[in-house]
Amino acid sequence: MDTVDDTMRMKPPWTPSGKFVQRVGKSLHRRLRTMAKKDGVSLNRLVESILSEKVGEKNGTPRT
């Protein structure tokens, strides 16, 4: 079975598509949906914002 590293090596250079699937529990999904609605943004935009903040990106600029 190929590993992620093997797959990336087969298709150099690997460029992220900007898409990935993440499953979350129903309770977390409900809370995120509620937060997004309260903030007036899509669930996708909310999760992108949370992830960007966590990894230290501001407006798409990675933390160095």
C-alpha positions, -999 to 999 in steps of 0.1 A, spaced: 0 0 0 13 35 -9 19 59 19 11 96 15 49 103 11 50 77 -17 21 93 -35 36 128 -33 69 115 -47 51 101 -77 37 134 -88 64 161 -83 59 189 -77 29 183 -54 6 213 -52 -22 215 -27 -56 217 -43 -71 236 -14 -96 209 -6 -97 182 20 -124 163 39 -125 162 76 -152 143 95 -163 158 129 -188 146 154 -224 158 153 -221 180 184 -190 198 170 -206 202 136 -237 217 153 -216 241 173 -196 252 143 -227 257 122 -242 278 150 -210 299 152 -209 304 115 -246 315 114 -240 340 143 -209 354 125 -228 356 92 -203 335 73 -203 301 57 -193 270 77 -163 267 53 -152 303 59 -155 298 96 -134 266 97 -108 282 73 -105 312 97 -101 289 128 -75 268 111 -56 299 98 -55 314 132 -43 282 147 -14 278 123 -6 315 125 -17 327 91 -31 362 86 -48 369 52 -31 338 37 4 347 48 21 318 67 37 324 101 75 324 98 
